[in-house]
C-alpha cells in the first residue's frame, strides 16, 4: 500500500524547474544554494529573507517574467 501511495505522489508531482537565480527576485540581495526556496508556477526560486516568499506568492507578475525569469535577473 505504501508503495502505491509513493508512486502516486511521484506521478502527481509536476515537473519542477530547479532554482537557478543568484539574486532574490523580491529583495534583490544575493542568494545561494543554502538560501530559503519557494515554488511559484512550477519554478523554484531562492530567496534572501523569510518575508519574500509571501510577497512573491501574492504577486508573482510583479517579480517574474511570463517565462518565470526573475525581472531583476541580469540579462
PQR file of N, CA, C, O and H, with PARSE charges and radii, in Angstrom:
ATOM      1  N   UNK A   1       0.818  -1.194   0.000 -0.4000 1.5000
ATOM      2  CA  UNK A   1       0.000   0.000   0.000 -0.0000 2.0000
ATOM      3  C   UNK A   1       0.859   1.255   0.000  0.5500 1.7000
ATOM      4  O   UNK A   1       0.574   2.211  -0.720 -0.5500 1.4000
ATOM      5  N   UNK A   2       1.916   1.248   0.812 -0.4000 1.5000
ATOM      6  CA  UNK A   2       2.806   2.404   0.880 -0.0000 2.0000
ATOM      7  C   UNK A   2       3.465   2.644  -0.474  0.5500 1.7000
ATOM      8  O   UNK A   2       3.608   3.794  -0.889 -0.5500 1.4000
ATOM      9  H   UNK A   2       2.147   0.471   1.398  0.4000 1.0000
ATOM     10  N   UNK A   3       3.859   1.607  -1.154 -0.4000 1.5000
ATOM     11  CA  UNK A   3       4.476   1.738  -2.475 -0.0000 2.0000
ATOM     12  C   UNK A   3       3.519   2.408  -3.444  0.5500 1.7000
ATOM     13  O   UNK A   3       3.930   3.251  -4.242 -0.5500 1.4000
ATOM     14  H   UNK A   3       3.743   0.672  -0.817  0.4000 1.0000
ATOM     15  N   UNK A   4       2.259   2.045  -3.382 -0.4000 1.5000
ATOM     16  CA  UNK A   4       1.262   2.641  -4.271 -0.0000 2.0000
ATOM     17  C   UNK A   4       1.122   4.138  -3.970  0.5500 1.7000
ATOM     18  O   UNK A   4       1.037   4.945  -4.895 -0.5500 1.4000
ATOM     19  H   UNK A   4       1.925   1.361  -2.733  0.4000 1.0000
ATOM     20  N   UNK A   5       1.097   4.513  -2.699 -0.4000 1.5000
ATOM     21  CA  UNK A   5       0.974   5.916  -2.333 -0.0000 2.0000
ATOM     22  C   UNK A   5       2.189   6.729  -2.771  0.5500 1.7000
ATOM     23  O   UNK A   5       2.047   7.847  -3.264 -0.5500 1.4000
ATOM     24  H   UNK A   5       1.166   3.857  -1.947  0.4000 1.0000
ATOM     25  N   UNK A   6       3.364   6.175  -2.593 -0.4000 1.5000
ATOM     26  CA  UNK A   6       4.583   6.866  -3.006 -0.0000 2.0000
ATOM     27  C   UNK A   6       4.611   7.024  -4.520  0.5500 1.7000
ATOM     28  O   UNK A   6       4.955   8.093  -5.024 -0.5500 1.4000
ATOM     29  H   UNK A   6       3.479   5.266  -2.192  0.4000 1.0000
ATOM     30  N   UNK A   7       4.260   5.994  -5.236 -0.4000 1.5000
ATOM     31  CA  UNK A   7       4.221   6.059  -6.697 -0.0000 2.0000
ATOM     32  C   UNK A   7       3.215   7.106  -7.154  0.5500 1.7000
ATOM     33  O   UNK A   7       3.506   7.890  -8.057 -0.5500 1.4000
ATOM     34  H   UNK A   7       3.981   5.125  -4.826  0.4000 1.0000
ATOM     35  N   UNK A   8       2.034   7.129  -6.541 -0.4000 1.5000
ATOM     36  CA  UNK A   8       1.013   8.108  -6.899 -0.0000 2.0000
ATOM     37  C   UNK A   8       1.493   9.527  -6.629  0.5500 1.7000
ATOM     38  O   UNK A   8       1.215  10.430  -7.419 -0.5500 1.4000
ATOM     39  H   UNK A   8       1.797   6.493  -5.807  0.4000 1.0000
ATOM     40  N   UNK A   9       2.200   9.739  -5.538 -0.4000 1.5000
ATOM     41  CA  UNK A   9       2.717  11.064  -5.210 -0.0000 2.0000
ATOM     42  C   UNK A   9       3.759  11.511  -6.225  0.5500 1.7000
ATOM     43  O   UNK A   9       3.782  12.677  -6.621 -0.5500 1.4000
ATOM     44  H   UNK A   9       2.425   9.006  -4.896  0.4000 1.0000
ATOM     45  N   UNK A  10       4.612  10.604  -6.641 -0.4000 1.5000
ATOM     46  CA  UNK A  10       5.630  10.942  -7.634 -0.0000 2.0000
ATOM     47  C   UNK A  10       5.008  11.269  -8.974  0.5500 1.7000
ATOM     48  O   UNK A  10       5.462  12.189  -9.655 -0.5500 1.4000
ATOM     49  H   UNK A  10       4.593   9.657  -6.319  0.4000 1.0000
ATOM     50  N   UNK A  11       3.992  10.547  -9.365 -0.4000 1.5000
ATOM     51  CA  UNK A  11       3.316  10.793 -10.637 -0.0000 2.0000
ATOM     52  C   UNK A  11       2.569  12.122 -10.584  0.5500 1.7000
ATOM     53  O   UNK A  11       2.520  12.846 -11.578 -0.5500 1.4000
ATOM     54  H   UNK A  11       3.623   9.799  -8.813  0.4000 1.0000
ATOM     55  N   UNK A  12       1.992  12.445  -9.440 -0.4000 1.5000
ATOM     56  CA  UNK A  12       1.205  13.668  -9.297 -0.0000 2.0000
ATOM     57  C   UNK A  12       2.082  14.916  -9.191  0.5500 1.7000
ATOM     58  O   UNK A  12       1.588  16.022  -9.411 -0.5500 1.4000
ATOM     59  H   UNK A  12       2.031  11.857  -8.632  0.4000 1.0000
ATOM     60  N   UNK A  13       3.362  14.771  -8.861 -0.4000 1.5000
ATOM     61  CA  UNK A  13       4.257  15.908  -8.727 -0.0000 2.0000
ATOM     62  C   UNK A  13       4.594  16.457 -10.103  0.5500 1.7000
ATOM     63  O   UNK A  13       5.086  15.719 -10.956 -0.5500 1.4000
ATOM     64  H   UNK A  13       3.763  13.872  -8.682  0.4000 1.0000
ATOM     65  N   UNK A  14       4.338  17.743 -10.336 -0.4000 1.5000
ATOM     66  CA  UNK A  14       4.647  18.327 -11.640 -0.0000 2.0000
ATOM     67  C   UNK A  14       6.152  18.400 -11.860  0.5500 1.7000
ATOM     68  O   UNK A  14       6.931  18.275 -10.915 -0.5500 1.4000
ATOM     69  H   UNK A  14       3.938  18.343  -9.643  0.4000 1.0000
ATOM     70  N   UNK A  15       6.553  18.601 -13.098 -0.4000 1.5000
ATOM     71  CA  UNK A  15       7.970  18.757 -13.410 -0.0000 2.0000
ATOM     72  C   UNK A  15       8.420  20.101 -12.860  0.5500 1.7000
ATOM     73  O   UNK A  15       8.125  21.151 -13.432 -0.5500 1.4000
ATOM     74  H   UNK A  15       5.921  18.703 -13.866  0.4000 1.0000
ATOM     75  N   UNK A  16       9.121  20.056 -11.772 -0.4000 1.5000
ATOM     76  CA  UNK A  16       9.566  21.243 -11.083 -0.0000 2.0000
ATOM     77  C   UNK A  16      10.877  21.725 -11.681  0.5500 1.7000
ATOM     78  O   UNK A  16      11.823  20.948 -11.815 -0.5500 1.4000
ATOM     79  H   UNK A  16       9.360  19.203 -11.308  0.4000 1.0000
ATOM     80  N   UNK A  17      10.940  23.002 -12.042 -0.4000 1.5000
ATOM     81  CA  UNK A  17      12.180  23.573 -12.556 -0.0000 2.0000
ATOM     82  C   UNK A  17      12.990  24.044 -11.356  0.5500 1.7000
ATOM     83  O   UNK A  17      12.515  24.874 -10.581 -0.5500 1.4000
ATOM     84  H   UNK A  17      10.171  23.633 -11.933  0.4000 1.0000
ATOM     85  N   UNK A  18      14.208  23.527 -11.189 -0.4000 1.5000
ATOM     86  CA  UNK A  18      15.013  23.863 -10.012 -0.0000 2.0000
ATOM     87  C   UNK A  18      15.455  25.334 -10.008  0.5500 1.7000
ATOM     88  O   UNK A  18      15.556  25.972 -11.056 -0.5500 1.4000
ATOM     89  H   UNK A  18      14.594  22.852 -11.819  0.4000 1.0000
ATOM     90  N   UNK A  19      15.709  25.840  -8.826 -0.4000 1.5000
ATOM     91  CA  UNK A  19      16.150  27.224  -8.668 -0.0000 2.0000
ATOM     92  C   UNK A  19      17.534  27.415  -9.272  0.5500 1.7000
ATOM     93  O   UNK A  19      18.432  26.598  -9.066 -0.5500 1.4000
ATOM     94  H   UNK A  19      15.627  25.321  -7.975  0.4000 1.0000
ATOM     95  N   UNK A  20      17.698  28.507 -10.022 -0.4000 1.5000
ATOM     96  CA  UNK A  20      18.991  28.860 -10.601 -0.0000 2.0000
ATOM     97  C   UNK A  20      19.333  30.327 -10.364  0.5500 1.7000
ATOM     98  O   UNK A  20      20.414  30.785 -10.734 -0.5500 1.4000
ATOM     99  H   UNK A  20      16.969  29.171 -10.189  0.4000 1.0000
ATOM    100  N   UNK A  21      18.402  31.067  -9.741 -0.4000 1.5000
ATOM    101  CA  UNK A  21      18.639  32.505  -9.558 -0.0000 2.0000
ATOM    102  C   UNK A  21      19.746  32.758  -8.532  0.5500 1.7000
ATOM    103  O   UNK A  21      19.899  32.017  -7.562 -0.5500 1.4000
ATOM    104  H   UNK A  21      17.524  30.695  -9.440  0.4000 1.0000
ATOM    105  N   UNK A  22      20.509  33.819  -8.771 -0.4000 1.5000
ATOM    106  CA  UNK A  22      21.594  34.205  -7.864 -0.0000 2.0000
ATOM    107  C   UNK A  22      21.249  35.466  -7.080  0.5500 1.7000
ATOM    108  O   UNK A  22      21.991  35.882  -6.190 -0.5500 1.4000
ATOM    109  H   UNK A  22      20.386  34.422  -9.559  0.4000 1.0000
ATOM    110  N   UNK A  23      20.105  36.070  -7.425 -0.4000 1.5000
ATOM    111  CA  UNK A  23      19.612  37.267  -6.753 -0.0000 2.0000
ATOM    112  C   UNK A  23      18.152  37.021  -6.399  0.5500 1.7000
ATOM    113  O   UNK A  23      17.404  36.464  -7.201 -0.5500 1.4000
ATOM    114  H   UNK A  23      19.502  35.732  -8.148  0.4000 1.0000
ATOM    115  N   UNK A  24      17.749  37.429  -5.216 -0.4000 1.5000
ATOM    116  CA  UNK A  24      16.357  37.267  -4.790 -0.0000 2.0000
ATOM    117  C   UNK A  24      15.452  38.055  -5.729  0.5500 1.7000
ATOM    118  O   UNK A  24      15.699  39.241  -5.948 -0.5500 1.4000
ATOM    119  H   UNK A  24      18.357  37.882  -4.564  0.4000 1.0000
ATOM    120  N   UNK A  25      14.403  37.436  -6.297 -0.4000 1.5000
ATOM    121  CA  UNK A  25      13.505  38.152  -7.198 -0.0000 2.0000
ATOM    122  C   UNK A  25      12.751  39.287  -6.514  0.5500 1.7000
ATOM    123  O   UNK A  25      12.281  40.206  -7.185 -0.5500 1.4000
ATOM    124  H   UNK A  25      14.203  36.472  -6.119  0.4000 1.0000
ATOM    125  N   UNK A  26      12.628  39.236  -5.203 -0.4000 1.5000
ATOM    126  CA  UNK A  26      11.872  40.249  -4.467 -0.0000 2.0000
ATOM    127  C   UNK A  26      12.796  41.314  -3.880  0.5500 1.7000
ATOM    128  O   UNK A  26      12.659  42.499  -4.181 -0.5500 1.4000
ATOM    129  H   UNK A  26      13.010  38.490  -4.657  0.4000 1.0000
ATOM    130  N   UNK A  27      13.737  40.883  -3.039 -0.4000 1.5000
ATOM    131  CA  UNK A  27      14.603  41.820  -2.322 -0.0000 2.0000
ATOM    132  C   UNK A  27      15.812  42.291  -3.097  0.5500 1.7000
ATOM    133  O   UNK A  27      16.356  43.358  -2.815 -0.5500 1.4000
ATOM    134  H   UNK A  27      13.849  39.920  -2.795  0.4000 1.0000
ATOM    135  N   UNK A  28      16.243  41.497  -4.080 -0.4000 1.5000
ATOM    136  CA  UNK A  28      17.403  41.865  -4.887 -0.0000 2.0000
ATOM    137  C   UNK A  28      18.745  41.524  -4.271  0.5500 1.7000
ATOM    138  O   UNK A  28      19.782  41.803  -4.872 -0.5500 1.4000
ATOM    139  H   UNK A  28      15.801  40.629  -4.309  0.4000 1.0000
ATOM    140  N   UNK A  29      18.754  40.925  -3.081 -0.4000 1.5000
ATOM    141  CA  UNK A  29      20.013  40.543  -2.447 -0.0000 2.0000
ATOM    142  C   UNK A  29      20.535  39.237  -3.040  0.5500 1.7000
ATOM    143  O   UNK A  29      19.777  38.455  -3.614 -0.5500 1.4000
ATOM    144  H   UNK A  29      17.911  40.698  -2.592  0.4000 1.0000
ATOM    145  N   UNK A  30      21.854  39.011  -2.891 -0.4000 1.5000
ATOM    146  CA  UNK A  30      22.460  37.770  -3.370 -0.0000 2.0000
ATOM    147  C   UNK A  30      21.893  36.584  -2.600  0.5500 1.7000
ATOM    148  O   UNK A  30      21.609  36.681  -1.406 -0.5500 1.4000
ATOM    149  H   UNK A  30      22.469  39.645  -2.424  0.4000 1.0000
ATOM    150  N   UNK A  31      21.734  35.465  -3.299 -0.4000 1.5000
ATOM    151  CA  UNK A  31      21.260  34.221  -2.695 -0.0000 2.0000
ATOM    152  C   UNK A  31      22.202  33.101  -3.099  0.5500 1.7000
ATOM    153  O   UNK A  31      23.020  33.257  -4.006 -0.5500 1.4000
ATOM    154  H   UNK A  31      21.966  35.386  -4.269  0.4000 1.0000
ATOM    155  N   UNK A  32      22.077  31.965  -2.414 -0.4000 1.5000
ATOM    156  CA  UNK A  32      22.910  30.803  -2.727 -0.0000 2.0000
ATOM    157  C   UNK A  32      22.069  29.547  -2.606  0.5500 1.7000
ATOM    158  O   UNK A  32      20.879  29.606  -2.297 -0.5500 1.4000
ATOM    159  H   UNK A  32      21.412  31.839  -1.677  0.4000 1.0000
ATOM    160  N   UNK A  33      22.702  28.416  -2.854 -0.4000 1.5000
ATOM    161  CA  UNK A  33      22.007  27.129  -2.768 -0.0000 2.0000
ATOM    162  C   UNK A  33      21.560  26.824  -1.338  0.5500 1.7000
ATOM    163  O   UNK A  33      20.741  25.928  -1.133 -0.5500 1.4000
ATOM    164  H   UNK A  33      23.669  28.369  -3.105  0.4000 1.0000
ATOM    165  N   UNK A  34      22.076  27.543  -0.357 -0.4000 1.5000
ATOM    166  CA  UNK A  34      21.682  27.348   1.038 -0.0000 2.0000
ATOM    167  C   UNK A  34      20.525  28.258   1.440  0.5500 1.7000
ATOM    168  O   UNK A  34      20.008  28.149   2.552 -0.5500 1.4000
ATOM    169  H   UNK A  34      22.741  28.271  -0.524  0.4000 1.0000
ATOM    170  N   UNK A  35      20.119  29.143   0.553 -0.4000 1.5000
ATOM    171  CA  UNK A  35      19.042  30.088   0.852 -0.0000 2.0000
ATOM    172  C   UNK A  35      17.688  29.396   0.872  0.5500 1.7000
ATOM    173  O   UNK A  35      17.518  28.304   0.330 -0.5500 1.4000
ATOM    174  H   UNK A  35      20.538  29.232  -0.350  0.4000 1.0000
ATOM    175  N   UNK A  36      16.735  30.054   1.505 -0.4000 1.5000
ATOM    176  CA  UNK A  36      15.354  29.566   1.529 -0.0000 2.0000
ATOM    177  C   UNK A  36      14.850  29.479   0.093  0.5500 1.7000
ATOM    178  O   UNK A  36      15.202  30.303  -0.751 -0.5500 1.4000
ATOM    179  H   UNK A  36      16.873  30.941   1.945  0.4000 1.0000
ATOM    180  N   UNK A  37      14.013  28.462  -0.177 -0.4000 1.5000
ATOM    181  CA  UNK A  37      13.429  28.298  -1.506 -0.0000 2.0000
ATOM    182  C   UNK A  37      11.917  28.366  -1.426  0.5500 1.7000
ATOM    183  O   UNK A  37      11.318  28.059  -0.396 -0.5500 1.4000
ATOM    184  H   UNK A  37      13.727  27.792   0.509  0.4000 1.0000
ATOM    185  N   UNK A  38      11.308  28.775  -2.538 -0.4000 1.5000
ATOM    186  CA  UNK A  38       9.856  28.793  -2.661 -0.0000 2.0000
ATOM    187  C   UNK A  38       9.518  28.327  -4.078  0.5500 1.7000
ATOM    188  O   UNK A  38      10.293  28.535  -5.012 -0.5500 1.4000
ATOM    189  H   UNK A  38      11.795  29.025  -3.375  0.4000 1.0000
ATOM    190  N   UNK A  39       8.361  27.698  -4.223 -0.4000 1.5000
ATOM    191  CA  UNK A  39       7.904  27.252  -5.541 -0.0000 2.0000
ATOM    192  C   UNK A  39       6.742  28.135  -5.973  0.5500 1.7000
ATOM    193  O   UNK A  39       5.749  28.273  -5.259 -0.5500 1.4000
ATOM    194  H   UNK A  39       7.731  27.529  -3.464  0.4000 1.0000
ATOM    195  N   UNK A  40       6.883  28.728  -7.151 -0.4000 1.5000
ATOM    196  CA  UNK A  40       5.838  29.560  -7.736 -0.0000 2.0000
ATOM    197  C   UNK A  40       5.712  29.172  -9.196  0.5500 1.7000
ATOM    198  O   UNK A  40       6.696  29.195  -9.935 -0.5500 1.4000
ATOM    199  H   UNK A  40       7.690  28.616  -7.731  0.4000 1.0000
ATOM    200  N   UNK A  41       4.514  28.817  -9.614 -0.4000 1.5000
ATOM    201  CA  UNK A  41       4.230  28.453 -11.016 -0.0000 2.0000
ATOM    202  C   UNK A  41       5.161  27.369 -11.546  0.5500 1.7000
ATOM    203  O   UNK A  41       5.594  27.430 -12.697 -0.5500 1.4000
ATOM    204  H   UNK A  41       3.715  28.798  -9.013  0.4000 1.0000
ATOM    205  N   UNK A  42       5.467  26.391 -10.723 -0.4000 1.5000
ATOM    206  CA  UNK A  42       6.286  25.269 -11.155 -0.0000 2.0000
ATOM    207  C   UNK A  42       7.776  25.534 -11.209  0.5500 1.7000
ATOM    208  O   UNK A  42       8.534  24.698 -11.701 -0.5500 1.4000
ATOM    209  H   UNK A  42       5.116  26.342  -9.788  0.4000 1.0000
ATOM    210  N   UNK A  43       8.210  26.685 -10.711 -0.4000 1.5000
ATOM    211  CA  UNK A  43       9.625  27.041 -10.655 -0.0000 2.0000
ATOM    212  C   UNK A  43      10.028  27.218  -9.205  0.5500 1.7000
ATOM    213  O   UNK A  43       9.257  27.727  -8.392 -0.5500 1.4000
ATOM    214  H   UNK A  43       7.594  27.364 -10.312  0.4000 1.0000
ATOM    215  N   UNK A  44      11.231  26.799  -8.891 -0.4000 1.5000
ATOM    216  CA  UNK A  44      11.806  27.064  -7.569 -0.0000 2.0000
ATOM    217  C   UNK A  44      12.610  28.352  -7.645  0.5500 1.7000
ATOM    218  O   UNK A  44      13.252  28.628  -8.658 -0.5500 1.4000
ATOM    219  H   UNK A  44      11.857  26.386  -9.551  0.4000 1.0000
ATOM    220  N   UNK A  45      12.578  29.137  -6.582 -0.4000 1.5000
ATOM    221  CA  UNK A  45      13.371  30.361  -6.508 -0.0000 2.0000
ATOM    222  C   UNK A  45      14.036  30.434  -5.147  0.5500 1.7000
ATOM    223  O   UNK A  45      13.423  30.117  -4.127 -0.5500 1.4000
ATOM    224  H   UNK A  45      12.056  28.913  -5.759  0.4000 1.0000
ATOM    225  N   UNK A  46      15.316  30.861  -5.137 -0.4000 1.5000
ATOM    226  CA  UNK A  46      15.998  31.139  -3.885 -0.0000 2.0000
ATOM    227  C   UNK A  46      15.585  32.531  -3.435  0.5500 1.7000
ATOM    228  O   UNK A  46      15.404  33.431  -4.255 -0.5500 1.4000
ATOM    229  H   UNK A  46      15.814  31.118  -5.965  0.4000 1.0000
ATOM    230  N   UNK A  47      15.436  32.702  -2.116 -0.4000 1.5000
ATOM    231  CA  UNK A  47      15.018  33.981  -1.555 -0.0000 2.0000
ATOM    232  C   UNK A  47      16.016  34.458  -0.520  0.5500 1.7000
ATOM    233  O   UNK A  47      16.742  33.663   0.077 -0.5500 1.4000
ATOM    234  H   UNK A  47      15.583  31.971  -1.450  0.4000 1.0000
ATOM    235  N   UNK A  48      16.044  35.783  -0.311 -0.4000 1.5000
ATOM    236  CA  UNK A  48      17.018  36.344   0.632 -0.0000 2.0000
ATOM    237  C   UNK A  48      16.506  36.381   2.064  0.5500 1.7000
ATOM    238  O   UNK A  48      17.303  36.338   3.002 -0.5500 1.4000
ATOM    239  H   UNK A  48      15.454  36.429  -0.795  0.4000 1.0000
ATOM    240  N   UNK A  49      15.200  36.460   2.251 -0.4000 1.5000
ATOM    241  CA  UNK A  49      14.681  36.548   3.620 -0.0000 2.0000
ATOM    242  C   UNK A  49      13.277  35.941   3.709  0.5500 1.7000
ATOM    243  O   UNK A  49      12.600  35.799   2.691 -0.5500 1.4000
ATOM    244  H   UNK A  49      14.553  36.495   1.490  0.4000 1.0000
ATOM    245  N   UNK A  50      12.838  35.584   4.916 -0.4000 1.5000
ATOM    246  CA  UNK A  50      11.572  34.876   5.094 -0.0000 2.0000
ATOM    247  C   UNK A  50      10.335  35.585   4.531  0.5500 1.7000
ATOM    248  O   UNK A  50       9.428  34.909   4.046 -0.5500 1.4000
ATOM    249  H   UNK A  50      13.388  35.699   5.743  0.4000 1.0000
ATOM    250  N   UNK A  51      10.263  36.899   4.576 -0.4000 1.5000
ATOM    251  CA  UNK A  51       9.083  37.599   4.087 -0.0000 2.0000
ATOM    252  C   UNK A  51       8.936  37.605   2.580  0.5500 1.7000
ATOM    253  O   UNK A  51       7.843  37.846   2.067 -0.5500 1.4000
ATOM    254  H   UNK A  51      11.000  37.449   4.970  0.4000 1.0000
ATOM    255  N   UNK A  52      10.014  37.343   1.863 -0.4000 1.5000
ATOM    256  CA  UNK A  52       9.972  37.397   0.400 -0.0000 2.0000
ATOM    257  C   UNK A  52       9.068  36.314  -0.201  0.5500 1.7000
ATOM    258  O   UNK A  52       8.495  36.512  -1.272 -0.5500 1.4000
ATOM    259  H   UNK A  52      10.901  37.147   2.280  0.4000 1.0000
ATOM    260  N   UNK A  53       8.939  35.181   0.478 -0.4000 1.5000
ATOM    261  CA  UNK A  53       8.099  34.117  -0.071 -0.0000 2.0000
ATOM    262  C   UNK A  53       6.643  34.559  -0.175  0.5500 1.7000
ATOM    263  O   UNK A  53       5.982  34.279  -1.175 -0.5500 1.4000
ATOM    264  H   UNK A  53       9.405  35.020   1.348  0.4000 1.0000
ATOM    265  N   UNK A  54       6.141  35.241   0.838 -0.4000 1.5000
ATOM    266  CA  UNK A  54       4.751  35.703   0.818 -0.0000 2.0000
ATOM    267  C   UNK A  54       4.533  36.744  -0.272  0.5500 1.7000
ATOM    268  O   UNK A  54       3.515  36.724  -0.963 -0.5500 1.4000
ATOM    269  H   UNK A  54       6.678  35.469   1.650  0.4000 1.0000
ATOM    270  N   UNK A  55       5.491  37.653  -0.424 -0.4000 1.5000
ATOM    271  CA  UNK A  55       5.369  38.691  -1.449 -0.0000 2.0000
ATOM    272  C   UNK A  55       5.386  38.092  -2.854  0.5500 1.7000
ATOM    273  O   UNK A  55       4.597  38.486  -3.712 -0.5500 1.4000
ATOM    274  H   UNK A  55       6.318  37.669   0.138  0.4000 1.0000
ATOM    275  N   UNK A  56       6.292  37.140  -3.082 -0.4000 1.5000
ATOM    276  CA  UNK A  56       6.400  36.521  -4.404 -0.0000 2.0000
ATOM    277  C   UNK A  56       5.155  35.709  -4.730  0.5500 1.7000
ATOM    278  O   UNK A  56       4.649  35.771  -5.851 -0.5500 1.4000
ATOM    279  H   UNK A  56       6.933  36.821  -2.384  0.4000 1.0000
ATOM    280  N   UNK A  57       4.661  34.953  -3.768 -0.4000 1.5000
ATOM    281  CA  UNK A  57       3.455  34.154  -3.997 -0.0000 2.0000
ATOM    282  C   UNK A  57       2.229  35.032  -4.209  0.5500 1.7000
ATOM    283  O   UNK A  57       1.361  34.693  -5.014 -0.5500 1.4000
ATOM    284  H   UNK A  57       5.071  34.903  -2.858  0.4000 1.0000
ATOM    285  N   UNK A  58       2.143  36.152  -3.503 -0.4000 1.5000
ATOM    286  CA  UNK A  58       0.978  37.022  -3.592 -0.0000 2.0000
ATOM    287  C   UNK A  58       0.919  37.792  -4.911  0.5500 1.7000
ATOM    288  O   UNK A  58      -0.169  38.092  -5.402 -0.5500 1.4000
ATOM    289  H   UNK A  58       2.848  36.428  -2.849  0.4000 1.0000
ATOM    290  N   UNK A  59       2.072  38.111  -5.483 -0.4000 1.5000
ATOM    291  CA  UNK A  59       2.090  38.925  -6.690 -0.0000 2.0000
ATOM    292  C   UNK A  59       3.243  38.523  -7.612  0.5500 1.7000
ATOM    293  O   UNK A  59       4.165  39.312  -7.821 -0.5500 1.4000
ATOM    294  H   UNK A  59       2.956  37.867  -5.084  0.4000 1.0000
ATOM    295  N   UNK A  60       3.204  37.311  -8.164 -0.4000 1.5000
ATOM    296  CA  UNK A  60       4.317  36.853  -8.992 -0.0000 2.0000
ATOM    297  C   UNK A  60       4.549  37.700 -10.239  0.5500 1.7000
ATOM    298  O   UNK A  60       5.689  37.822 -10.687 -0.5500 1.4000
ATOM    299  H   UNK A  60       2.455  36.671  -7.995  0.4000 1.0000
ATOM    300  N   UNK A  61       3.501  38.288 -10.811 -0.4000 1.5000
ATOM    301  CA  UNK A  61       3.676  39.105 -12.018 -0.0000 2.0000
ATOM    302  C   UNK A  61       4.528  40.342 -11.763  0.5500 1.7000
ATOM    303  O   UNK A  61       5.146  40.868 -12.688 -0.5500 1.4000
ATOM    304  H   UNK A  61       2.575  38.189 -10.447  0.4000 1.0000
ATOM    305  N   UNK A  62       4.566  40.802 -10.544 -0.4000 1.5000
ATOM    306  CA  UNK A  62       5.380  41.969 -10.198 -0.0000 2.0000
ATOM    307  C   UNK A  62       6.876  41.637 -10.253  0.5500 1.7000
ATOM    308  O   UNK A  62       7.696  42.500 -10.566 -0.5500 1.4000
ATOM    309  H   UNK A  62       4.064  40.374  -9.792  0.4000 1.0000
ATOM    310  N   UNK A  63       7.224  40.388  -9.948 -0.4000 1.5000
ATOM    311  CA  UNK A  63       8.628  39.997  -9.806 -0.0000 2.0000
ATOM    312  C   UNK A  63       9.149  39.058 -10.888  0.5500 1.7000
ATOM    313  O   UNK A  63      10.360  38.915 -11.052 -0.5500 1.4000
ATOM    314  H   UNK A  63       6.558  39.687  -9.693  0.4000 1.0000
ATOM    315  N   UNK A  64       8.244  38.418 -11.629 -0.4000 1.5000
ATOM    316  CA  UNK A  64       8.653  37.400 -12.608 -0.0000 2.0000
ATOM    317  C   UNK A  64       8.152  37.721 -14.016  0.5500 1.7000
ATOM    318  O   UNK A  64       7.048  38.231 -14.205 -0.5500 1.4000
ATOM    319  H   UNK A  64       7.260  38.534 -11.496  0.4000 1.0000
ATOM    320  N   UNK A  65       8.994  37.408 -14.987 -0.4000 1.5000
ATOM    321  CA  UNK A  65       8.574  37.493 -16.392 -0.0000 2.0000
ATOM    322  C   UNK A  65       7.606  36.343 -16.654  0.5500 1.7000
ATOM    323  O   UNK A  65       7.473  35.440 -15.828 -0.5500 1.4000
ATOM    324  H   UNK A  65       9.891  36.994 -14.833  0.4000 1.0000
ATOM    325  N   UNK A  66       6.940  36.375 -17.786 -0.4000 1.5000
ATOM    326  CA  UNK A  66       5.977  35.317 -18.125 -0.0000 2.0000
ATOM    327  C   UNK A  66       6.621  33.934 -18.203  0.5500 1.7000
ATOM    328  O   UNK A  66       5.968  32.930 -17.919 -0.5500 1.4000
ATOM    329  H   UNK A  66       7.048  37.109 -18.457  0.4000 1.0000
ATOM    330  N   UNK A  67       7.900  33.875 -18.587 -0.4000 1.5000
ATOM    331  CA  UNK A  67       8.594  32.591 -18.698 -0.0000 2.0000
ATOM    332  C   UNK A  67       9.170  32.119 -17.357  0.5500 1.7000
ATOM    333  O   UNK A  67       9.787  31.055 -17.294 -0.5500 1.4000
ATOM    334  H   UNK A  67       8.431  34.690 -18.818  0.4000 1.0000
ATOM    335  N   UNK A  68       8.975  32.898 -16.286 -0.4000 1.5000
ATOM    336  CA  UNK A  68       9.458  32.517 -14.966 -0.0000 2.0000
ATOM    337  C   UNK A  68      10.777  33.145 -14.574  0.5500 1.7000
ATOM    338  O   UNK A  68      11.215  32.994 -13.433 -0.5500 1.4000
ATOM    339  H   UNK A  68       8.473  33.762 -16.337  0.4000 1.0000
ATOM    340  N   UNK A  69      11.417  33.842 -15.489 -0.4000 1.5000
ATOM    341  CA  UNK A  69      12.685  34.501 -15.189 -0.0000 2.0000
ATOM    342  C   UNK A  69      12.432  35.690 -14.261  0.5500 1.7000
ATOM    343  O   UNK A  69      11.545  36.499 -14.534 -0.5500 1.4000
ATOM    344  H   UNK A  69      11.061  33.964 -16.416  0.4000 1.0000
ATOM    345  N   UNK A  70      13.184  35.811 -13.183 -0.4000 1.5000
ATOM    346  CA  UNK A  70      13.023  36.992 -12.326 -0.0000 2.0000
ATOM    347  C   UNK A  70      13.282  38.282 -13.113  0.5500 1.7000
ATOM    348  O   UNK A  70      14.234  38.356 -13.890 -0.5500 1.4000
ATOM    349  H   UNK A  70      13.905  35.154 -12.961  0.4000 1.0000
ATOM    350  N   UNK A  71      12.451  39.276 -12.914 -0.4000 1.5000
ATOM    351  CA  UNK A  71      12.587  40.540 -13.641 -0.0000 2.0000
ATOM    352  C   UNK A  71      13.896  41.247 -13.329  0.5500 1.7000
ATOM    353  O   UNK A  71      14.381  42.029 -14.146 -0.5500 1.4000
ATOM    354  H   UNK A  71      11.677  39.216 -12.282  0.4000 1.0000
ATOM    355  N   UNK A  72      14.476  40.988 -12.165 -0.4000 1.5000
ATOM    356  CA  UNK A  72      15.737  41.641 -11.802 -0.0000 2.0000
ATOM    357  C   UNK A  72      16.966  40.816 -12.179  0.5500 1.7000
ATOM    358  O   UNK A  72      18.077  41.138 -11.758 -0.5500 1.4000
ATOM    359  H   UNK A  72      14.082  40.352 -11.501  0.4000 1.0000
ATOM    360  N   UNK A  73      16.779  39.759 -12.964 -0.4000 1.5000
ATOM    361  CA  UNK A  73      17.908  38.916 -13.396 -0.0000 2.0000
ATOM    362  C   UNK A  73      18.771  39.687 -14.397  0.5500 1.7000
ATOM    363  O   UNK A  73      18.267  40.440 -15.230 -0.5500 1.4000
ATOM    364  H   UNK A  73      15.877  39.498 -13.306  0.4000 1.0000
ATOM    365  N   UNK A  74      20.075  39.477 -14.292 -0.4000 1.5000
ATOM    366  CA  UNK A  74      20.991  40.104 -15.260 -0.0000 2.0000
ATOM    367  C   UNK A  74      20.726  39.549 -16.640  0.5500 1.7000
ATOM    368  O   UNK A  74      20.516  38.346 -16.803 -0.5500 1.4000
ATOM    369  H   UNK A  74      20.485  38.865 -13.615  0.4000 1.0000
ATOM    370  N   UNK A  75      20.734  40.380 -17.593 -0.4000 1.5000
ATOM    371  CA  UNK A  75      20.460  39.970 -18.979 -0.0000 2.0000
ATOM    372  C   UNK A  75      21.729  39.840 -19.761  0.5500 1.7000
ATOM    373  O   UNK A  75      21.693  39.504 -20.945 -0.5500 1.4000
ATOM    374  H   UNK A  75      20.905  41.356 -17.461  0.4000 1.0000
TER
END
